[in-house]
Amino acid sequence: RKKCLLCNNLLMIVAASIMGCSKIAQSFEMILIGRFMCGISLCVPLHHQYVGEISPRKLRGFANSTSSFFWSLGKVAGQISGQRELLGTQSLWPMLMASCGLPALVQLVTLPFFPESPPYLLMHKGDQEGCKKAIRQLWGEGHHQAEIDDIMKEKATMKNTKILSVLELMKEPAFRWQLYMIVILTATVQLCGINAV
């Protein structure tokens, strides 16, 4: 999870650099390329997953909802800074386009100091000591055996669960309506123009 987030942040920094240099290069194609790179990044689902996995169970819902709150706050900050009085002028708009690289840079610098998510360490890597160390680093000293037991139960449940491919998921009647809803909601978000704004 952490390595994927770090790679994603590198992609966002590259995209921000390309968009920021588009005026100097006099190339609107660079803006299109930068926006495309921002669009294919997996920042939002990865952040939700990582934040949810590093949070204690009693704070998991709160942590996931704050992630959405800060995502929306970022969009509002972008709209405000895009006003003509701030960065929305002809000379400053390249800085506005490149500003999406600033949060990625902050995260790229700070994320290496965070541990990998405990469920990932225990379920996928089988590293129980690493899991305990990550839990102590994230949640402080204390008795966390109940959380580790919950992760072990989830791991046992996952062993008996068949992982479907994308094609199998699309063919499975039990998941058809959920899949339709996800596709409609995602397409609506992409087509409503909020990302362009």
N, C-alpha and C positions, 0 to 999 in steps of 0.2 A: 504494500500500500504506500509506504513512505517513499520508496524508490520511484514508483509510478508518479506520485505527486511532484517529486523533484524533477523528473523528466518533463512533466507537464508544464512546470514553471519555466523551464528552459525554453520550451516551445512558445509560451506566452511572451517571454522576453524577446525572442527572435521576432515574433509577430509584431510586437510593439515597436521594435527597432525598424522593421520594414515600413510600417505605417508612418512612423515619425520622420523617416527619410524620404517619403514620397514626394514632398514638395520640392526638396533640393534636387531630386532626380527628375522632377516634372513628369511623374508617372502615376496616373490614377490606378494603373494595374497593380501597383504595389499595395494600394489600399485594399483592393479586392483580395490579393494574396494574403495580406495580414488578417483581414476579417475572416477569410476561409480558415486560416490556421487557428484563429481564436474559436471558430465554430467547431472544429474537430477536436479541440482539447476536451479532456474529460474532467475538468476542474470541479464542476458542481457535484456530480455523483460521487467523485472520489472524496471530496471534502466531507460530504454527508456521511459516507461510509467510515472514513478515518475518525472523524469527530465522534460518531456513534460508538465506535469500537473502543476508543480510549476513555470514554466517559464511564463513571460508575453506573450501575444499572438504575439506581434511583434518580440520576440526573440525565439519563440518556435522551429522553423525550425533550427535555429543556434544551440540552446541547444541540440536538438536531434542529429544533425550532429557531434557536439563535443563529444557526448557520444560514437559514433562509432569511432571517431578519437582516443580517449583515449583507447578504447578496442584494436584497432590495435596497438597503441603505447605500450600497455602492452605485446602484443604478440612479438613485436620486442625486447622489453626489456628482455623478457624470452629467446628469441633466442640468444641475445648477452651474457646474463649472463650464458648461457649454454655452452659457449665456454670453451675449456680446460684451457685457461689462467685464467678463472674466477671461476665459480662454477661447471664446467663440469668435475671435477676430480673425481677419485674413492672415495676419502674421503669426498668431499663436495657435491656430488649429492643429498644426502638426504635433505640438506638445500635448494637446488634448487627446489626439489619436494615440500617442505613445504612452499616455498615462496609465493604460491598462497593464503596463509592464512593472509599475511601481509595487503593487501588492505582490506580484509574482516574485519580484526581487527580494522583498522583505521576507516572504515565505521561504525562498531559496536559501537565504542566509540563516534563518532561525530554525527551519525544520530539521537540519542534521542534529540539533541538540535534543530533539524529541525522540523517544523510543518508538520502535515498531509497535503496532497494535497488539495487545495481549492475545486476543482471539486468533489473530493470524499466526503469531508465534507458536501457540499451542496446537491449533487445529491443522495448520498446513505444514509447519516446520517440525512439529513434535518436540519443541524446545520448552520443557516445563520450567527449567531454571530461568531461562530468558524471559518467559512469561511472568514469573514471580518478580523478577527484577524490574521489568517494565511496569507492573502493577504498583510496586513500591515507589518507583520514580514518579508515576502519574498521580497516584492516590495517597501517597504518604505511607508511613509505617503503620502497621495494624494487622489485624487478622482478616485476611482476604480469601480464606479457603473456600468460602461459600461461592464467591465469584468464579474461582477456578473450577469448582465442581459443576457450576452451571455451564461453563465453556466445555467441560468434558462431556456433559450430557448432550449438549448441542452437537459435539463431534460424533458421539455415538449415534445420534439421530441422523446425521448427515451421511453416515456410512451406509445406511439402509435406503437412502434416497437416491433414485436414479437421476443423474444429471442429463437434461435434455439438450440436444443441439437446437439451433435456431429453427431449422426446418421441422424438427419433431415438435417443438413448442407451437409452431404455427398450425400444425396438423392436429394437435391435441384439443378435443372439443371442450374439455373442462377449463381450459385457460383462454378460450377464444374471446369471450366478452371482456376479460381483463386486458387482453392484448389489444383489442379494438380501442378500449378506453385510453390506454397508455399512448397508442399511436395518435389518436385524435387530440389528446391533451398536448402532447409534444409538438405535433404539427401546428396546433393553434398558437402555442407559445412562439414557435419559430416564424409563423406567418403574420403575427399581430404587429410586428415592427418594433417590439420592445428592445430587441438586441441592437437594431440599427439606431434607435434613439439613444 
